[in-house]
């Protein structure tokens, strides 16, 4: 994904949103002043972005599910009394 170009003024006005996009979406930004890039803002190497359904499909898409695994998962869910619904971020 290519970095989004943003002016220093836009960054100042939208700092919270830009930081959230870096943290939760893994986006990167090139900060410009007078038409010249002078800084770059992006996730640090230790920061993990949200794992999306598209990420899951890319990594596990060709994996074969062992026979009976679905029944085992349902049995475990019933034994735990149900699990909270988790909203996965879209890609």
C-alpha positions as CSV (number, residue, x, y, z in Angstrom):
1,X,0.0,0.0,0.0
2,X,1.4,3.4,-1.0
3,X,1.6,6.1,1.5
4,X,-1.1,8.8,1.4
5,X,0.3,12.3,0.9
6,X,-1.0,14.8,3.4
7,X,-0.1,18.5,4.1
8,X,1.2,19.5,7.5
9,X,-2.0,21.6,8.0
10,X,-4.2,18.6,7.2
11,X,-2.2,16.5,9.7
12,X,-2.5,19.2,12.4
13,X,-6.3,19.4,11.9
14,X,-6.8,15.6,11.7
15,X,-4.1,14.3,14.0
16,X,-6.3,11.9,16.0
17,X,-7.9,10.4,12.8
18,X,-4.5,10.0,11.1
19,X,-3.0,8.3,14.1
20,X,-6.0,6.0,14.4
21,X,-5.6,5.1,10.7
22,X,-1.9,4.4,11.3
23,X,-2.6,2.3,14.4
24,X,-5.7,0.4,13.4
25,X,-5.4,0.2,9.6
26,X,-1.7,0.1,9.2
27,X,-1.7,3.1,6.8
28,X,1.3,5.3,6.1
29,X,1.4,9.0,5.4
30,X,3.9,11.3,3.7
31,X,3.7,14.8,5.3
32,X,4.2,17.7,2.8
33,X,5.0,21.3,3.2
34,X,5.4,23.7,0.3
35,X,4.9,20.8,-2.1
36,X,7.9,18.8,-0.6
37,X,7.7,15.7,1.5
38,X,9.6,16.4,4.7
39,X,8.3,13.6,7.0
40,X,6.8,10.1,6.9
41,X,4.4,8.7,9.5
42,X,3.6,5.0,9.7
43,X,3.3,2.0,12.0
44,X,6.3,1.2,14.1
45,X,7.9,-2.2,13.5
46,X,6.4,-3.5,16.8
47,X,2.8,-2.3,16.0
48,X,0.4,-4.9,14.8
49,X,-2.5,-3.9,12.6
50,X,-5.9,-5.4,12.8
51,X,-6.2,-8.9,11.3
52,X,-9.0,-8.7,8.7
53,X,-11.0,-11.4,7.0
54,X,-9.0,-10.8,3.8
55,X,-5.8,-11.4,5.8
56,X,-7.3,-14.7,7.1
57,X,-8.3,-15.8,3.6
58,X,-4.8,-15.0,2.2
59,X,-3.1,-17.0,4.9
60,X,-5.5,-19.9,5.5
61,X,-7.5,-19.9,2.2
62,X,-6.0,-23.1,0.8
63,X,-5.9,-24.9,4.2
64,X,-8.0,-28.1,4.4
65,X,-10.2,-28.4,7.4
66,X,-9.9,-31.8,9.2
67,X,-13.1,-33.9,9.1
68,X,-15.2,-33.4,12.2
69,X,-13.5,-30.1,13.2
70,X,-16.8,-28.2,12.8
71,X,-18.6,-30.5,15.2
72,X,-15.7,-30.2,17.7
73,X,-15.9,-26.4,17.6
74,X,-19.7,-26.4,18.1
75,X,-19.3,-28.8,21.1
76,X,-16.7,-26.5,22.6
77,X,-18.9,-23.5,22.2
78,X,-21.8,-25.2,23.9
79,X,-19.5,-26.3,26.8
80,X,-18.3,-22.7,27.2
81,X,-21.9,-21.4,27.3
82,X,-21.5,-19.3,24.1
83,X,-18.9,-16.7,23.1
84,X,-19.4,-13.0,22.5
85,X,-19.9,-11.8,18.9
86,X,-16.6,-10.4,17.5
87,X,-16.9,-7.9,14.7
88,X,-14.0,-8.4,12.3
89,X,-12.9,-5.3,10.4
90,X,-13.5,-5.5,6.7
91,X,-10.6,-5.3,4.3
